[in-house]
Amino acid sequence: MLTTPEIKELIAKDNIHKFYIDRAWKRLRKQVLKMDKYECQQCKERGRYTRATHVHHINHVKDRPDLAMSLLYEDNNGVIRRNLISLCKDCHEEQHPHRPNKPKEPITEERW
């Protein structure tokens, strides 16, 4: 498992991908998806069912590397909250509007 200093180093080197392929993260990710029954928690709040395929850090890894492997965290009011939640792809993208959306390459010359 990567330590907080190691995660900080990955962030500094712009190599956070190494965190997301680490075995410990993959195990925790799977645990969170199972705990949430593979249901998108944001869609669920909206009264819809959507299969979750992503695990989202409420406290983003780049902002809080110390919480990167934490299921829970304590907010400023002393309330214990979830740090990792299961989301569908669309809801996860909503949480990261700063990411550029890469257009898909056309499958054929006909561009379809």
C-alpha positions in Angstrom: 0.0 0.0 0.0 1.3 3.5 -0.9 1.9 5.8 2.0 0.8 9.4 2.2 4.3 10.7 1.3 4.5 8.3 -1.7 1.1 9.6 -2.8 2.2 13.2 -2.5 5.3 12.3 -4.5 3.1 10.8 -7.3 1.0 14.0 -7.3 4.1 16.2 -7.5 5.4 14.1 -10.5 1.9 14.2 -12.1 1.7 10.4 -11.9 -1.4 9.8 -9.9 -2.3 6.9 -12.2 0.2 4.8 -10.2 -2.1 5.2 -7.2 -5.1 4.0 -9.1 -3.4 0.8 -10.3 -2.1 -0.1 -6.8 -3.5 -3.4 -5.4 -4.5 -1.8 -2.1 -6.6 0.8 -3.9 -8.2 -1.8 -6.2 -9.2 -3.9 -3.1 -10.7 -0.9 -1.3 -12.5 0.2 -4.5 -14.1 -3.2 -4.8 -15.1 -3.1 -1.1 -16.8 0.2 -1.6 -18.7 -1.0 -4.7 -19.9 -4.1 -2.8 -20.9 -2.0 0.2 -23.0 0.2 -2.0 -24.4 -2.8 -3.9 -23.0 -1.5 -7.1 -25.6 1.3 -7.0 -24.7 4.9 -7.9 -25.3 6.8 -4.7 -26.0 10.1 -6.4 -28.6 8.6 -8.7 -30.1 6.8 -5.7 -30.5 10.2 -4.0 -32.4 11.4 -7.1 -34.7 8.4 -7.0 -33.1 6.5 -9.9 -31.2 3.2 -10.1 -28.0 3.2 -12.1 -25.2 0.7 -11.9 -22.0 2.2 -10.3 -18.7 1.6 -12.0 -16.6 4.3 -10.4 -15.5 5.1 -6.8 -15.3 8.8 -6.1 -13.1 10.5 -3.4 -15.2 13.2 -1.8 -11.9 14.7 -0.7 -10.0 14.5 -3.9 -6.7 12.7 -3.7 -4.7 15.7 -5.0 -6.3 17.9 -2.2 -6.1 15.4 0.6 -3.6 12.6 -0.1 -3.8 11.6 3.6 -7.4 10.5 3.0 -6.8 8.7 -0.3 -7.3 5.3 1.3 -9.9 6.3 3.9 -13.5 5.2 3.7 -14.6 7.8 6.2 -13.4 11.3 7.3 -14.4 13.8 9.9 -15.8 17.1 8.6 -15.2 20.5 10.2 -18.2 20.0 12.5 -16.9 16.7 13.9 -19.4 14.7 11.9 -18.1 11.4 10.4 -18.9 11.2 6.7 -18.1 8.9 3.8 -15.0 9.8 1.8 -15.5 7.1 -0.9 -18.8 6.6 -2.7 -19.9 4.5 -5.7 -21.0 6.5 -8.7 -22.0 5.8 -12.3 -19.8 7.3 -15.0 -22.0 10.2 -15.7 -22.3 11.2 -12.0 -18.6 10.8 -11.6 -18.0 13.2 -14.6 -20.3 15.7 -12.9 -18.1 15.7 -9.9 -15.1 16.5 -12.1 -16.2 19.3 -14.4 -12.7 20.6 -14.7 -11.6 17.6 -16.7 -11.5 18.0 -20.4 -13.9 15.7 -22.3 -11.9 14.0 -25.0 -13.9 13.5 -28.2 -14.0 9.9 -29.3 -12.1 9.1 -32.5 -14.3 8.0 -35.4 -14.5 4.3 -35.9 -14.1 4.5 -39.7 -13.3 7.1 -42.3 -17.1 7.8 -42.6 -16.8 9.2 -39.0 -19.5 6.9 -37.5 
